[in-house]
Protein backbone atom coordinates (compact mmCIF):
# COMPACT_ATOMS: atom_id res chain seq x y z
CA UNK A 1 0.00 0.00 0.00
CA UNK A 2 1.33 3.42 -0.93
CA UNK A 3 1.18 6.19 1.66
CA UNK A 4 0.72 9.90 1.00
CA UNK A 5 3.09 12.44 2.54
CA UNK A 6 1.52 15.58 4.00
CA UNK A 7 3.29 18.50 5.66
CA UNK A 8 1.94 20.28 8.75
CA UNK A 9 1.68 24.06 8.81
CA UNK A 10 4.45 24.08 11.41
CA UNK A 11 6.82 22.00 9.24
CA UNK A 12 6.12 24.27 6.27
CA UNK A 13 6.95 27.27 8.46
CA UNK A 14 10.24 25.59 9.40
CA UNK A 15 11.03 25.08 5.68
CA UNK A 16 10.36 28.77 5.06
CA UNK A 17 12.75 29.68 7.87
CA UNK A 18 15.42 27.33 6.51
CA UNK A 19 15.04 28.88 3.07
CA UNK A 20 15.28 32.44 4.44
CA UNK A 21 18.32 31.55 6.55
CA UNK A 22 20.28 30.15 3.59
CA UNK A 23 19.21 33.03 1.35
CA UNK A 24 20.61 35.48 3.91
CA UNK A 25 23.71 33.52 4.93
CA UNK A 26 24.73 31.85 1.65
CA UNK A 27 22.63 32.45 -1.47
CA UNK A 28 19.24 31.74 -3.00
CA UNK A 29 20.52 28.86 -5.13
CA UNK A 30 21.83 27.00 -2.07
CA UNK A 31 18.60 27.73 -0.17
CA UNK A 32 16.53 26.21 -2.99
CA UNK A 33 18.79 23.16 -3.18
CA UNK A 34 18.58 22.42 0.55
CA UNK A 35 14.81 22.86 0.77
CA UNK A 36 14.34 20.74 -2.36
CA UNK A 37 16.40 17.92 -0.77
CA UNK A 38 14.35 18.10 2.44
CA UNK A 39 11.09 18.00 0.47
CA UNK A 40 12.23 14.98 -1.55
CA UNK A 41 13.53 12.87 1.35
CA UNK A 42 10.14 11.66 2.71
CA UNK A 43 9.23 10.15 -0.66
CA UNK A 44 11.17 7.04 0.39
CA UNK A 45 8.52 6.54 3.08
CA UNK A 46 5.63 6.18 0.63
CA UNK A 47 6.19 2.42 0.31
CA UNK A 48 7.85 1.85 3.69
CA UNK A 49 6.50 4.33 6.26
CA UNK A 50 8.23 2.74 9.25
CA UNK A 51 11.70 3.09 7.73
CA UNK A 52 12.68 6.00 9.99
CA UNK A 53 13.92 5.50 13.53
CA UNK A 54 11.73 6.26 16.54
CA UNK A 55 12.34 9.76 17.92
CA UNK A 56 13.29 8.92 21.51
CA UNK A 57 12.92 12.47 22.81
CA UNK A 58 9.21 12.42 21.88
CA UNK A 59 8.23 8.99 23.24
CA UNK A 60 6.24 10.63 26.05
CA UNK A 61 3.68 11.89 23.53
CA UNK A 62 0.48 10.08 22.54
CA UNK A 63 1.53 9.89 18.90
CA UNK A 64 4.58 7.85 17.96
CA UNK A 65 7.12 9.96 16.05
CA UNK A 66 9.88 8.78 13.75
CA UNK A 67 12.53 10.65 11.83
CA UNK A 68 14.71 10.74 8.75
CA UNK A 69 17.98 12.65 8.46
CA UNK A 70 18.61 14.97 5.53
CA UNK A 71 21.79 17.05 5.71
CA UNK A 72 21.70 18.66 9.18
CA UNK A 73 17.95 18.25 9.55
CA UNK A 74 15.69 15.73 11.22
CA UNK A 75 12.43 15.31 9.38
CA UNK A 76 10.07 14.25 12.16
CA UNK A 77 6.91 12.43 11.16
CA UNK A 78 4.11 10.17 12.31
CA UNK A 79 2.30 7.42 10.44
CA UNK A 80 -1.49 7.25 10.22
CA UNK A 81 -2.12 3.68 9.13
CA UNK A 82 -5.91 4.13 8.95
CA UNK A 83 -5.64 6.99 6.44
CA UNK A 84 -2.39 5.79 4.77
CA UNK A 85 -0.72 9.10 5.59
CA UNK A 86 2.77 10.13 6.56
CA UNK A 87 2.41 13.37 8.50
CA UNK A 88 5.52 15.54 8.60
CA UNK A 89 5.35 17.33 11.95
CA UNK A 90 8.66 19.18 12.07
CA UNK A 91 11.97 19.83 10.35
CA UNK A 92 14.51 20.20 13.14
CA UNK A 93 18.05 21.47 12.75
CA UNK A 94 20.28 18.87 14.46
CA UNK A 95 22.86 21.56 15.21
CA UNK A 96 20.43 23.05 17.77
CA UNK A 97 20.19 21.99 21.38
CA UNK A 98 18.24 18.68 21.28
CA UNK A 99 16.01 19.80 24.15
CA UNK A 100 14.37 22.29 21.75
CA UNK A 101 12.73 19.40 19.90
CA UNK A 102 10.16 19.22 22.72
CA UNK A 103 8.53 22.50 21.74
CA UNK A 104 4.76 22.49 21.88
CA UNK A 105 3.84 23.27 18.28
QUILINCOR-V508442 format. One record per run of one state. SS is the DSSP state (H for helix, E for strand, - for the rest). FROM is the first residue (numbers start at 1). LEN is the number of residues. If there is no record, write none. Layout:
ss=SS from=FROM len=LEN
ss=SS from=FROM len=LEN
This chain:
ss=- from=1 len=3
ss=E from=4 len=4
ss=- from=8 len=1
ss=H from=9 len=17
ss=- from=26 len=2
ss=H from=28 len=18
ss=- from=46 len=7
ss=E from=53 len=2
ss=- from=55 len=1
ss=H from=56 len=3
ss=- from=59 len=7
ss=E from=66 len=5
ss=- from=71 len=2
ss=E from=73 len=8
ss=- from=81 len=4
ss=E from=85 len=9
ss=- from=94 len=4
ss=H from=98 len=5
ss=- from=103 len=3
